[in-house]
Amino acid sequence: MEGPFVQIPSASFVQGETMCPIAFLDRDGVINRGKAGYVNHPEEVQLLPGASASVAALNAQGYKVCIVTNQSPISRGLWPPQRLADIHEELQSQLLREHPEAVIHAYITCPHRHEERCWCRKPSPAMLHLGHALLRTELEVPFGWSPVNVAVDPPEVDWWGQKPSPEHPLDLMVGDRRSDMGAGWAYGARLFRVSGDEGLRQVSNRCLDALDDGETFQS
């Protein structure tokens, strides 16, 4: 089974920066407004208030920002991977128009349906581990908007055990669904759950507080 799609917009950052924390963000309901069904076209992308300023604040604090999103319309045959590229390029353009420092460093997308039992769909932490590999190691992926399919290994998750230690103590996950919190917990990240109407702005200050351990999650 194919793994997730990866997009690295530009070479404007140095890969292998092992000391930088990563902010893993769900997309719909965190950065942009979600829709009943799916966000199917670039013209349907609508940023949530304060999203661009919040992303910029994370960048200013030294975070790399990585979108991790489940988008099953691809597997369902509703639209091709190129549509994903168009949607994400529009999302990045809107962020930068509102704030020139609102940079997303990587977009990682699981294209599968729940029924396919893939290894990358949240609440699996596989996309977060892949984000770590992309932004902190020398894993090579071409730069650009064209989605690149990357194979992932099944992550080892003990859902009944202790929350694991993250790759960096400040790594965090922001989402509006339980599956987002599950993926963040299984990776070991600080967890911040938001309302889909408010998104990232709702927890921006908490994310930037190194003493805030985030929320608990019961698997």
Sequence and secondary structure as in RCSB ss.txt:
>XXXX:A:sequence
MEGPFVQIPSASFVQGETMCPIAFLDRDGVINRGKAGYVNHPEEVQLLPGASASVAALNAQGYKVCIVTNQSPIS
RGLWPPQRLADIHEELQSQLLREHPEAVIHAYITCPHRHEERCWCRKPSPAMLHLGHALLRTELEVPFGWSPVNV
AVDPPEVDWWGQKPSPEHPLDLMVGDRRSDMGAGWAYGARLFRVSGDEGLRQVSNRCLDALDDGETFQS
>XXXX:A:secstr
    EEEE  S S TT TT  EEEE SBTTTB   SS   SGGG  B TTHHHHHHHHHHTT EEEEEEE TTTT
TTSS HHHHHHHHHHHHHHHHHH TT    EEEEE   GGG  SSSTTSSHHHHHHHHHHHS     BEEEEEE 
        TTS     SSTT EEEESSHHHHHHHHHHT EEEE  TTTGGGGGHHHHH TT  B     
